[in-house]
Amino acid sequence: MLKAVALYSGGLDSTLAILVMQRQGLDVTAITFLNHFGCDISDKSSCSKDPFAASVKFGFQVKLAHLSDKFLEIVKNPKYGHGKNMNPCIDCRILMLKEAKEFMNLTGADFIITGEVLGQRPMSQRKNCFPMIDKAADVKGLVLRPLSAKYLPVTIPEEKGLVNRDMLYGFNGRSRKPQMTLANAFDLTEYPAPAGGCLLTEPIYSFKLKDLLHYNNHPEYKDINLLRIGRHFRFSHECKIVVGRHNEENELINAMADSEDYLFRVEGVGSPLAIIRGKITDTALEVAASLCARYSDAKKLPEVTVMLLQGDKKYYLKVQPASNEMIELYRIEKKTEKSVNRVRLTCP
């Protein structure tokens, strides 16, 4: 039986690409590449739908591979640049195709399939981009895009008669109506909502990531994972504070903390959990405690006692809840360029 490797996000397009090829009798193995900027498959609440429900329903295997360090490097220094935010879409696609080719050779598969649709994404899914991406990944002629194949050059598997081109599609543009119609024909009813999944396309997240990489070009993965949650404050070039926004985020902060981290909470009232990371001074601890107090139910008191935890050690600090001026000074958020420069220059 002919075998193909599919790039699989769990979304509608990548699922349809697999089903279209299964209909031609191919044995398809899906490979999902994980990184620190996508939907966390271990936390179903971070994904709009179970990304692998279709694999169970339609009987194809999904392999997981984490790109980790390789992906972080292209985020920091993409050869083909970032998109509107921090998304290195072209470099990302090249990296995944390179990895898919290795898996293809390892498993004896004949070619690679993707769910890309011509014109759907402005950076990486243009007609002139596909050949450049395939060449850079050293997979020229080996990548079949079943949903837009009729708009694209004939691939090697089509030339060899391994695939019937007449059973492929000519989808083009950003509308999902053709895909939704095809999904109904396959009885594919459960799939994630469009636009989502990659945090690097989100402006607020991207701004926080830029800040992190600006001050620390080699961050720990805990610092990257913290970007997903909480309110973020830049105390100094080497110190950050993160304050939870609700109980779920408090629990995540607590789970990420290790014995050397300082955690902050106001006892006896509704309170966020805050964490401080980096080079910590006494002043930094006081600022973190003030920010924790400000977002607690004790924020209207003139003075608040904040509990600090470091491993098994417990301390208490009496502080004034942070003022609006303090929040404006330290909070990491997209402001005017003048405001951003002022904040950076006045950080201790």
Secondary structure, DSSP 8 states (H G I E B T S, - for coil): --EEEEE--SSHHHHHHHHHHHTTT-EEEEEEEE-TTS--TT-GGGSSS-TTHHHHHHT-EEEEEE-HHHHHHHHHS-TT---SSS--HHHHHHHHHHHHHHHHHHHT--EEE----BTSSTTT-STTHHHHHHHHTT-TTTEE-TTTGGGS---HHHHTTSS-GGGS---BSS--HHHHHHHHHHT------SS-S-GGG-HHHHHHHHHHHHH-SS--HHHHHHTTSSEEEEEETTEEEEE-SSHHHHHHHHHH--TTSEEEE-TTS----EEEEES--HHHHHHHHHHHHHTSTTTTSS-EEEEEEETTEEEEEEE----HHHHHHHB-----HHHHHHHHHH--
